[in-house]
């Protein structure tokens, strides 16, 4: 059976680094990063005469969902040619939407593919420092309005996704220290390669 892996968490939890390292350690994997679509999104802001703000109402109304749909469409195409597709994207709303996840699982079953969600668990303080360190324009508004932004972010593990009878449906990747990272990488690669 094939596998679609969603590596999810709030922004700056370490998804990109972890996703790339997971892809390096897994066999027969295609790596996709939703952020690859950011240059296209910037053009949409520009053409619409809107300031570039990935936390704006304009972004959520016209761009966000299209980025997710396009990334998933690329994943479905890639699954025709390889065993594992790993998507690096927050999926913040989606992982807490039972109907969305059930519909995704149903679609994947028709493709002989199972869904694994990897939640990257990191403290808000570590995330803020990572945003500062990476110095990206996508974080400008978030850092300038941190108190307002952080109230909108849910750092809780989406536990409702976890079926206690399924070992590999929701995996938690702890990433607030090097020791946590190393242990999580070892454990998760072992589960994915052997289940």
Biotite code that builds the C-alpha atoms (Angstrom):
import biotite.structure as struc

atoms = struc.array([
    struc.Atom([0.000, 0.000, 0.000], chain_id="A", res_id=1, res_name="UNK", atom_name="CA", element="C"),
    struc.Atom([1.181, 3.516, -0.798], chain_id="A", res_id=2, res_name="UNK", atom_name="CA", element="C"),
    struc.Atom([1.319, 6.324, 1.742], chain_id="A", res_id=3, res_name="UNK", atom_name="CA", element="C"),
    struc.Atom([0.587, 10.057, 1.812], chain_id="A", res_id=4, res_name="UNK", atom_name="CA", element="C"),
    struc.Atom([2.383, 11.777, 4.687], chain_id="A", res_id=5, res_name="UNK", atom_name="CA", element="C"),
    struc.Atom([1.302, 15.230, 5.831], chain_id="A", res_id=6, res_name="UNK", atom_name="CA", element="C"),
    struc.Atom([3.919, 16.909, 8.031], chain_id="A", res_id=7, res_name="UNK", atom_name="CA", element="C"),
    struc.Atom([1.900, 19.502, 9.891], chain_id="A", res_id=8, res_name="UNK", atom_name="CA", element="C"),
    struc.Atom([2.145, 22.067, 12.675], chain_id="A", res_id=9, res_name="UNK", atom_name="CA", element="C"),
    struc.Atom([1.881, 25.804, 13.173], chain_id="A", res_id=10, res_name="UNK", atom_name="CA", element="C"),
    struc.Atom([4.425, 27.919, 11.266], chain_id="A", res_id=11, res_name="UNK", atom_name="CA", element="C"),
    struc.Atom([8.087, 27.828, 12.364], chain_id="A", res_id=12, res_name="UNK", atom_name="CA", element="C"),
    struc.Atom([7.849, 24.572, 14.322], chain_id="A", res_id=13, res_name="UNK", atom_name="CA", element="C"),
    struc.Atom([10.532, 23.023, 12.121], chain_id="A", res_id=14, res_name="UNK", atom_name="CA", element="C"),
    struc.Atom([8.322, 21.354, 9.490], chain_id="A", res_id=15, res_name="UNK", atom_name="CA", element="C"),
    struc.Atom([10.585, 22.088, 6.537], chain_id="A", res_id=16, res_name="UNK", atom_name="CA", element="C"),
    struc.Atom([13.795, 20.835, 8.125], chain_id="A", res_id=17, res_name="UNK", atom_name="CA", element="C"),
    struc.Atom([12.074, 17.750, 9.541], chain_id="A", res_id=18, res_name="UNK", atom_name="CA", element="C"),
    struc.Atom([10.226, 17.033, 6.289], chain_id="A", res_id=19, res_name="UNK", atom_name="CA", element="C"),
    struc.Atom([13.425, 17.175, 4.254], chain_id="A", res_id=20, res_name="UNK", atom_name="CA", element="C"),
    struc.Atom([15.295, 14.975, 6.726], chain_id="A", res_id=21, res_name="UNK", atom_name="CA", element="C"),
    struc.Atom([12.426, 12.467, 6.786], chain_id="A", res_id=22, res_name="UNK", atom_name="CA", element="C"),
    struc.Atom([12.428, 12.399, 2.967], chain_id="A", res_id=23, res_name="UNK", atom_name="CA", element="C"),
    struc.Atom([16.194, 11.769, 3.006], chain_id="A", res_id=24, res_name="UNK", atom_name="CA", element="C"),
    struc.Atom([15.747, 8.854, 5.422], chain_id="A", res_id=25, res_name="UNK", atom_name="CA", element="C"),
    struc.Atom([12.778, 7.169, 3.699], chain_id="A", res_id=26, res_name="UNK", atom_name="CA", element="C"),
    struc.Atom([12.858, 5.021, 0.561], chain_id="A", res_id=27, res_name="UNK", atom_name="CA", element="C"),
    struc.Atom([10.779, 5.742, -2.554], chain_id="A", res_id=28, res_name="UNK", atom_name="CA", element="C"),
    struc.Atom([9.528, 9.150, -1.480], chain_id="A", res_id=29, res_name="UNK", atom_name="CA", element="C"),
    struc.Atom([8.487, 12.295, -3.335], chain_id="A", res_id=30, res_name="UNK", atom_name="CA", element="C"),
    struc.Atom([8.888, 15.512, -1.309], chain_id="A", res_id=31, res_name="UNK", atom_name="CA", element="C"),
    struc.Atom([6.437, 18.390, -1.857], chain_id="A", res_id=32, res_name="UNK", atom_name="CA", element="C"),
    struc.Atom([6.478, 21.739, -0.072], chain_id="A", res_id=33, res_name="UNK", atom_name="CA", element="C"),
    struc.Atom([3.402, 23.974, -0.240], chain_id="A", res_id=34, res_name="UNK", atom_name="CA", element="C"),
    struc.Atom([5.695, 26.991, 0.122], chain_id="A", res_id=35, res_name="UNK", atom_name="CA", element="C"),
    struc.Atom([6.922, 26.300, -3.434], chain_id="A", res_id=36, res_name="UNK", atom_name="CA", element="C"),
    struc.Atom([3.691, 28.041, -4.474], chain_id="A", res_id=37, res_name="UNK", atom_name="CA", element="C"),
    struc.Atom([4.538, 31.275, -2.618], chain_id="A", res_id=38, res_name="UNK", atom_name="CA", element="C"),
    struc.Atom([5.992, 33.020, -5.725], chain_id="A", res_id=39, res_name="UNK", atom_name="CA", element="C"),
    struc.Atom([2.685, 32.431, -7.525], chain_id="A", res_id=40, res_name="UNK", atom_name="CA", element="C"),
    struc.Atom([0.770, 33.729, -4.512], chain_id="A", res_id=41, res_name="UNK", atom_name="CA", element="C"),
    struc.Atom([2.906, 36.880, -4.447], chain_id="A", res_id=42, res_name="UNK", atom_name="CA", element="C"),
    struc.Atom([1.900, 37.546, -8.049], chain_id="A", res_id=43, res_name="UNK", atom_name="CA", element="C"),
    struc.Atom([-1.777, 37.223, -7.077], chain_id="A", res_id=44, res_name="UNK", atom_name="CA", element="C"),
    struc.Atom([-1.297, 39.832, -4.317], chain_id="A", res_id=45, res_name="UNK", atom_name="CA", element="C"),
    struc.Atom([0.501, 42.095, -6.774], chain_id="A", res_id=46, res_name="UNK", atom_name="CA", element="C"),
    struc.Atom([-2.077, 41.771, -9.567], chain_id="A", res_id=47, res_name="UNK", atom_name="CA", element="C"),
    struc.Atom([-4.894, 42.384, -7.081], chain_id="A", res_id=48, res_name="UNK", atom_name="CA", element="C"),
    struc.Atom([-3.134, 45.482, -5.713], chain_id="A", res_id=49, res_name="UNK", atom_name="CA", element="C"),
    struc.Atom([-3.057, 43.970, -2.218], chain_id="A", res_id=50, res_name="UNK", atom_name="CA", element="C"),
    struc.Atom([-0.178, 44.244, 0.258], chain_id="A", res_id=51, res_name="UNK", atom_name="CA", element="C"),
    struc.Atom([1.706, 40.973, 0.670], chain_id="A", res_id=52, res_name="UNK", atom_name="CA", element="C"),
    struc.Atom([0.343, 39.538, 3.923], chain_id="A", res_id=53, res_name="UNK", atom_name="CA", element="C"),
    struc.Atom([-0.179, 35.787, 4.323], chain_id="A", res_id=54, res_name="UNK", atom_name="CA", element="C"),
    struc.Atom([-2.246, 36.462, 7.444], chain_id="A", res_id=55, res_name="UNK", atom_name="CA", element="C"),
    struc.Atom([-4.703, 38.791, 5.669], chain_id="A", res_id=56, res_name="UNK", atom_name="CA", element="C"),
    struc.Atom([-8.369, 38.313, 4.890], chain_id="A", res_id=57, res_name="UNK", atom_name="CA", element="C"),
    struc.Atom([-7.473, 38.512, 1.172], chain_id="A", res_id=58, res_name="UNK", atom_name="CA", element="C"),
    struc.Atom([-5.046, 35.598, 1.518], chain_id="A", res_id=59, res_name="UNK", atom_name="CA", element="C"),
    struc.Atom([-7.554, 33.436, 3.370], chain_id="A", res_id=60, res_name="UNK", atom_name="CA", element="C"),
    struc.Atom([-10.359, 34.259, 0.938], chain_id="A", res_id=61, res_name="UNK", atom_name="CA", element="C"),
    struc.Atom([-8.557, 33.901, -2.396], chain_id="A", res_id=62, res_name="UNK", atom_name="CA", element="C"),
    struc.Atom([-5.243, 32.085, -2.020], chain_id="A", res_id=63, res_name="UNK", atom_name="CA", element="C"),
    struc.Atom([-4.903, 29.749, 0.967], chain_id="A", res_id=64, res_name="UNK", atom_name="CA", element="C"),
    struc.Atom([-7.278, 26.961, -0.037], chain_id="A", res_id=65, res_name="UNK", atom_name="CA", element="C"),
    struc.Atom([-6.061, 26.987, -3.650], chain_id="A", res_id=66, res_name="UNK", atom_name="CA", element="C"),
    struc.Atom([-2.500, 26.407, -2.437], chain_id="A", res_id=67, res_name="UNK", atom_name="CA", element="C"),
    struc.Atom([-3.632, 23.350, -0.462], chain_id="A", res_id=68, res_name="UNK", atom_name="CA", element="C"),
    struc.Atom([-5.765, 21.946, -3.282], chain_id="A", res_id=69, res_name="UNK", atom_name="CA", element="C"),
    struc.Atom([-2.937, 22.377, -5.794], chain_id="A", res_id=70, res_name="UNK", atom_name="CA", element="C"),
    struc.Atom([-0.386, 20.742, -3.502], chain_id="A", res_id=71, res_name="UNK", atom_name="CA", element="C"),
    struc.Atom([-2.686, 17.757, -2.935], chain_id="A", res_id=72, res_name="UNK", atom_name="CA", element="C"),
    struc.Atom([-3.322, 17.464, -6.683], chain_id="A", res_id=73, res_name="UNK", atom_name="CA", element="C"),
    struc.Atom([0.442, 17.287, -7.227], chain_id="A", res_id=74, res_name="UNK", atom_name="CA", element="C"),
    struc.Atom([0.630, 14.593, -4.534], chain_id="A", res_id=75, res_name="UNK", atom_name="CA", element="C"),
    struc.Atom([-2.097, 12.492, -6.169], chain_id="A", res_id=76, res_name="UNK", atom_name="CA", element="C"),
    struc.Atom([-0.218, 12.677, -9.459], chain_id="A", res_id=77, res_name="UNK", atom_name="CA", element="C"),
    struc.Atom([3.084, 11.713, -7.807], chain_id="A", res_id=78, res_name="UNK", atom_name="CA", element="C"),
    struc.Atom([1.480, 8.719, -6.081], chain_id="A", res_id=79, res_name="UNK", atom_name="CA", element="C"),
    struc.Atom([0.971, 7.177, -9.520], chain_id="A", res_id=80, res_name="UNK", atom_name="CA", element="C"),
    struc.Atom([4.758, 6.903, -9.823], chain_id="A", res_id=81, res_name="UNK", atom_name="CA", element="C"),
    struc.Atom([6.159, 6.323, -6.333], chain_id="A", res_id=82, res_name="UNK", atom_name="CA", element="C"),
    struc.Atom([5.243, 4.697, -3.019], chain_id="A", res_id=83, res_name="UNK", atom_name="CA", element="C"),
    struc.Atom([5.331, 7.640, -0.606], chain_id="A", res_id=84, res_name="UNK", atom_name="CA", element="C"),
    struc.Atom([4.515, 11.308, -1.042], chain_id="A", res_id=85, res_name="UNK", atom_name="CA", element="C"),
    struc.Atom([5.448, 13.598, 1.828], chain_id="A", res_id=86, res_name="UNK", atom_name="CA", element="C"),
    struc.Atom([3.835, 17.050, 1.947], chain_id="A", res_id=87, res_name="UNK", atom_name="CA", element="C"),
    struc.Atom([5.325, 19.798, 4.091], chain_id="A", res_id=88, res_name="UNK", atom_name="CA", element="C"),
    struc.Atom([2.463, 22.214, 4.899], chain_id="A", res_id=89, res_name="UNK", atom_name="CA", element="C"),
    struc.Atom([0.715, 23.497, 8.037], chain_id="A", res_id=90, res_name="UNK", atom_name="CA", element="C"),
    struc.Atom([-2.769, 22.050, 7.264], chain_id="A", res_id=91, res_name="UNK", atom_name="CA", element="C"),
    struc.Atom([-3.786, 23.912, 10.439], chain_id="A", res_id=92, res_name="UNK", atom_name="CA", element="C"),
    struc.Atom([-7.534, 24.010, 9.733], chain_id="A", res_id=93, res_name="UNK", atom_name="CA", element="C"),
    struc.Atom([-7.652, 20.715, 7.912], chain_id="A", res_id=94, res_name="UNK", atom_name="CA", element="C"),
    struc.Atom([-6.177, 18.513, 10.652], chain_id="A", res_id=95, res_name="UNK", atom_name="CA", element="C"),
    struc.Atom([-8.923, 19.682, 12.992], chain_id="A", res_id=96, res_name="UNK", atom_name="CA", element="C"),
    struc.Atom([-11.725, 19.171, 10.457], chain_id="A", res_id=97, res_name="UNK", atom_name="CA", element="C"),
    struc.Atom([-13.008, 15.598, 10.829], chain_id="A", res_id=98, res_name="UNK", atom_name="CA", element="C"),
    struc.Atom([-15.035, 15.709, 7.592], chain_id="A", res_id=99, res_name="UNK", atom_name="CA", element="C"),
    struc.Atom([-12.040, 16.975, 5.607], chain_id="A", res_id=100, res_name="UNK", atom_name="CA", element="C"),
    struc.Atom([-9.756, 14.210, 6.910], chain_id="A", res_id=101, res_name="UNK", atom_name="CA", element="C"),
    struc.Atom([-12.400, 11.514, 6.339], chain_id="A", res_id=102, res_name="UNK", atom_name="CA", element="C"),
    struc.Atom([-12.934, 12.716, 2.755], chain_id="A", res_id=103, res_name="UNK", atom_name="CA", element="C"),
    struc.Atom([-9.165, 12.705, 2.173], chain_id="A", res_id=104, res_name="UNK", atom_name="CA", element="C"),
    struc.Atom([-8.849, 9.161, 3.568], chain_id="A", res_id=105, res_name="UNK", atom_name="CA", element="C"),
    struc.Atom([-11.756, 8.015, 1.390], chain_id="A", res_id=106, res_name="UNK", atom_name="CA", element="C"),
    struc.Atom([-10.119, 9.452, -1.737], chain_id="A", res_id=107, res_name="UNK", atom_name="CA", element="C"),
    struc.Atom([-6.773, 7.864, -0.817], chain_id="A", res_id=108, res_name="UNK", atom_name="CA", element="C"),
    struc.Atom([-8.373, 4.437, -0.364], chain_id="A", res_id=109, res_name="UNK", atom_name="CA", element="C"),
    struc.Atom([-9.370, 4.545, -4.045], chain_id="A", res_id=110, res_name="UNK", atom_name="CA", element="C"),
    struc.Atom([-5.662, 5.067, -4.782], chain_id="A", res_id=111, res_name="UNK", atom_name="CA", element="C"),
    struc.Atom([-4.544, 2.179, -2.531], chain_id="A", res_id=112, res_name="UNK", atom_name="CA", element="C"),
    struc.Atom([-2.922, 4.781, -0.271], chain_id="A", res_id=113, res_name="UNK", atom_name="CA", element="C"),
    struc.Atom([-3.038, 5.300, 3.471], chain_id="A", res_id=114, res_name="UNK", atom_name="CA", element="C"),
    struc.Atom([-2.748, 8.629, 5.275], chain_id="A", res_id=115, res_name="UNK", atom_name="CA", element="C"),
    struc.Atom([-0.151, 9.366, 7.928], chain_id="A", res_id=116, res_name="UNK", atom_name="CA", element="C"),
    struc.Atom([-0.137, 12.717, 9.696], chain_id="A", res_id=117, res_name="UNK", atom_name="CA", element="C"),
    struc.Atom([3.039, 13.771, 11.456], chain_id="A", res_id=118, res_name="UNK", atom_name="CA", element="C"),
    struc.Atom([2.446, 16.584, 13.938], chain_id="A", res_id=119, res_name="UNK", atom_name="CA", element="C"),
    struc.Atom([5.575, 18.581, 14.782], chain_id="A", res_id=120, res_name="UNK", atom_name="CA", element="C"),
    struc.Atom([5.347, 19.537, 18.436], chain_id="A", res_id=121, res_name="UNK", atom_name="CA", element="C"),
    struc.Atom([7.353, 22.652, 19.336], chain_id="A", res_id=122, res_name="UNK", atom_name="CA", element="C"),
    struc.Atom([6.869, 25.319, 21.982], chain_id="A", res_id=123, res_name="UNK", atom_name="CA", element="C"),
    struc.Atom([5.567, 28.777, 20.912], chain_id="A", res_id=124, res_name="UNK", atom_name="CA", element="C"),
    struc.Atom([8.743, 30.402, 22.287], chain_id="A", res_id=125, res_name="UNK", atom_name="CA", element="C"),
    struc.Atom([10.944, 28.214, 20.077], chain_id="A", res_id=126, res_name="UNK", atom_name="CA", element="C"),
    struc.Atom([8.723, 29.008, 17.072], chain_id="A", res_id=127, res_name="UNK", atom_name="CA", element="C"),
    struc.Atom([9.031, 32.750, 17.621], chain_id="A", res_id=128, res_name="UNK", atom_name="CA", element="C"),
    struc.Atom([12.816, 32.511, 17.805], chain_id="A", res_id=129, res_name="UNK", atom_name="CA", element="C"),
    struc.Atom([12.883, 30.437, 14.608], chain_id="A", res_id=130, res_name="UNK", atom_name="CA", element="C"),
    struc.Atom([10.814, 33.104, 12.831], chain_id="A", res_id=131, res_name="UNK", atom_name="CA", element="C"),
    struc.Atom([13.285, 35.740, 13.966], chain_id="A", res_id=132, res_name="UNK", atom_name="CA", element="C"),
    struc.Atom([16.233, 33.598, 12.862], chain_id="A", res_id=133, res_name="UNK", atom_name="CA", element="C"),
    struc.Atom([14.862, 32.735, 9.418], chain_id="A", res_id=134, res_name="UNK", atom_name="CA", element="C"),
    struc.Atom([14.068, 36.413, 8.718], chain_id="A", res_id=135, res_name="UNK", atom_name="CA", element="C"),
    struc.Atom([11.418, 35.719, 6.061], chain_id="A", res_id=136, res_name="UNK", atom_name="CA", element="C"),
    struc.Atom([8.925, 38.267, 4.727], chain_id="A", res_id=137, res_name="UNK", atom_name="CA", element="C"),
    struc.Atom([6.155, 35.711, 5.281], chain_id="A", res_id=138, res_name="UNK", atom_name="CA", element="C"),
    struc.Atom([6.655, 36.231, 9.043], chain_id="A", res_id=139, res_name="UNK", atom_name="CA", element="C"),
    struc.Atom([6.907, 40.042, 9.120], chain_id="A", res_id=140, res_name="UNK", atom_name="CA", element="C"),
    struc.Atom([3.296, 40.671, 10.114], chain_id="A", res_id=141, res_name="UNK", atom_name="CA", element="C"),
    struc.Atom([3.318, 37.763, 12.599], chain_id="A", res_id=142, res_name="UNK", atom_name="CA", element="C"),
    struc.Atom([6.379, 39.064, 14.444], chain_id="A", res_id=143, res_name="UNK", atom_name="CA", element="C"),
    struc.Atom([5.198, 42.687, 14.408], chain_id="A", res_id=144, res_name="UNK", atom_name="CA", element="C"),
    struc.Atom([1.819, 41.585, 15.815], chain_id="A", res_id=145, res_name="UNK", atom_name="CA", element="C"),
    struc.Atom([2.958, 38.586, 17.869], chain_id="A", res_id=146, res_name="UNK", atom_name="CA", element="C"),
    struc.Atom([0.392, 38.862, 20.671], chain_id="A", res_id=147, res_name="UNK", atom_name="CA", element="C"),
    struc.Atom([-2.465, 39.096, 18.168], chain_id="A", res_id=148, res_name="UNK", atom_name="CA", element="C"),
    struc.Atom([-1.031, 36.361, 15.923], chain_id="A", res_id=149, res_name="UNK", atom_name="CA", element="C"),
    struc.Atom([-0.256, 33.820, 18.653], chain_id="A", res_id=150, res_name="UNK", atom_name="CA", element="C"),
    struc.Atom([-3.874, 33.929, 19.892], chain_id="A", res_id=151, res_name="UNK", atom_name="CA", element="C"),
    struc.Atom([-4.926, 32.506, 16.501], chain_id="A", res_id=152, res_name="UNK", atom_name="CA", element="C"),
    struc.Atom([-2.500, 29.552, 16.590], chain_id="A", res_id=153, res_name="UNK", atom_name="CA", element="C"),
    struc.Atom([-3.432, 26.191, 18.064], chain_id="A", res_id=154, res_name="UNK", atom_name="CA", element="C"),
    struc.Atom([-0.361, 24.316, 19.317], chain_id="A", res_id=155, res_name="UNK", atom_name="CA", element="C"),
    struc.Atom([-2.428, 21.430, 20.726], chain_id="A", res_id=156, res_name="UNK", atom_name="CA", element="C"),
    struc.Atom([-1.876, 18.020, 19.168], chain_id="A", res_id=157, res_name="UNK", atom_name="CA", element="C"),
    struc.Atom([-4.896, 17.159, 16.950], chain_id="A", res_id=158, res_name="UNK", atom_name="CA", element="C"),
    struc.Atom([-5.589, 14.089, 19.093], chain_id="A", res_id=159, res_name="UNK", atom_name="CA", element="C"),
    struc.Atom([-8.964, 13.416, 17.470], chain_id="A", res_id=160, res_name="UNK", atom_name="CA", element="C"),
    struc.Atom([-7.070, 12.102, 14.439], chain_id="A", res_id=161, res_name="UNK", atom_name="CA", element="C"),
    struc.Atom([-5.503, 9.289, 16.436], chain_id="A", res_id=162, res_name="UNK", atom_name="CA", element="C"),
    struc.Atom([-7.147, 5.887, 16.179], chain_id="A", res_id=163, res_name="UNK", atom_name="CA", element="C"),
    struc.Atom([-5.659, 3.867, 19.064], chain_id="A", res_id=164, res_name="UNK", atom_name="CA", element="C"),
    struc.Atom([-5.867, 0.729, 16.900], chain_id="A", res_id=165, res_name="UNK", atom_name="CA", element="C"),
    struc.Atom([-3.734, 2.245, 14.117], chain_id="A", res_id=166, res_name="UNK", atom_name="CA", element="C"),
    struc.Atom([-0.020, 2.672, 14.795], chain_id="A", res_id=167, res_name="UNK", atom_name="CA", element="C"),
    struc.Atom([0.782, 5.070, 11.955], chain_id="A", res_id=168, res_name="UNK", atom_name="CA", element="C"),
    struc.Atom([-2.202, 7.407, 11.499], chain_id="A", res_id=169, res_name="UNK", atom_name="CA", element="C"),
    struc.Atom([-0.953, 10.224, 13.777], chain_id="A", res_id=170, res_name="UNK", atom_name="CA", element="C"),
    struc.Atom([2.711, 10.403, 14.750], chain_id="A", res_id=171, res_name="UNK", atom_name="CA", element="C"),
    struc.Atom([4.093, 13.082, 17.065], chain_id="A", res_id=172, res_name="UNK", atom_name="CA", element="C"),
    struc.Atom([7.512, 14.499, 16.195], chain_id="A", res_id=173, res_name="UNK", atom_name="CA", element="C"),
    struc.Atom([8.853, 16.277, 19.264], chain_id="A", res_id=174, res_name="UNK", atom_name="CA", element="C"),
    struc.Atom([11.132, 19.125, 18.195], chain_id="A", res_id=175, res_name="UNK", atom_name="CA", element="C"),
    struc.Atom([11.948, 21.507, 21.042], chain_id="A", res_id=176, res_name="UNK", atom_name="CA", element="C"),
    struc.Atom([15.474, 20.095, 21.567], chain_id="A", res_id=177, res_name="UNK", atom_name="CA", element="C"),
    struc.Atom([18.148, 18.142, 19.686], chain_id="A", res_id=178, res_name="UNK", atom_name="CA", element="C"),
    struc.Atom([17.566, 15.057, 21.830], chain_id="A", res_id=179, res_name="UNK", atom_name="CA", element="C"),
    struc.Atom([13.821, 15.106, 21.102], chain_id="A", res_id=180, res_name="UNK", atom_name="CA", element="C"),
    struc.Atom([14.520, 15.562, 17.399], chain_id="A", res_id=181, res_name="UNK", atom_name="CA", element="C"),
    struc.Atom([16.923, 12.602, 17.170], chain_id="A", res_id=182, res_name="UNK", atom_name="CA", element="C"),
    struc.Atom([14.638, 10.229, 19.059], chain_id="A", res_id=183, res_name="UNK", atom_name="CA", element="C"),
    struc.Atom([11.563, 11.290, 17.056], chain_id="A", res_id=184, res_name="UNK", atom_name="CA", element="C"),
    struc.Atom([13.384, 10.885, 13.726], chain_id="A", res_id=185, res_name="UNK", atom_name="CA", element="C"),
    struc.Atom([14.558, 7.377, 14.623], chain_id="A", res_id=186, res_name="UNK", atom_name="CA", element="C"),
    struc.Atom([11.140, 6.290, 15.895], chain_id="A", res_id=187, res_name="UNK", atom_name="CA", element="C"),
    struc.Atom([9.070, 7.723, 13.035], chain_id="A", res_id=188, res_name="UNK", atom_name="CA", element="C"),
    struc.Atom([11.306, 6.463, 10.228], chain_id="A", res_id=189, res_name="UNK", atom_name="CA", element="C"),
    struc.Atom([11.163, 2.998, 11.817], chain_id="A", res_id=190, res_name="UNK", atom_name="CA", element="C"),
    struc.Atom([7.345, 3.093, 12.025], chain_id="A", res_id=191, res_name="UNK", atom_name="CA", element="C"),
    struc.Atom([6.894, 4.289, 8.433], chain_id="A", res_id=192, res_name="UNK", atom_name="CA", element="C"),
    struc.Atom([9.387, 1.836, 6.954], chain_id="A", res_id=193, res_name="UNK", atom_name="CA", element="C"),
    struc.Atom([8.015, -1.131, 8.891], chain_id="A", res_id=194, res_name="UNK", atom_name="CA", element="C"),
    struc.Atom([4.223, -0.681, 8.900], chain_id="A", res_id=195, res_name="UNK", atom_name="CA", element="C"),
])
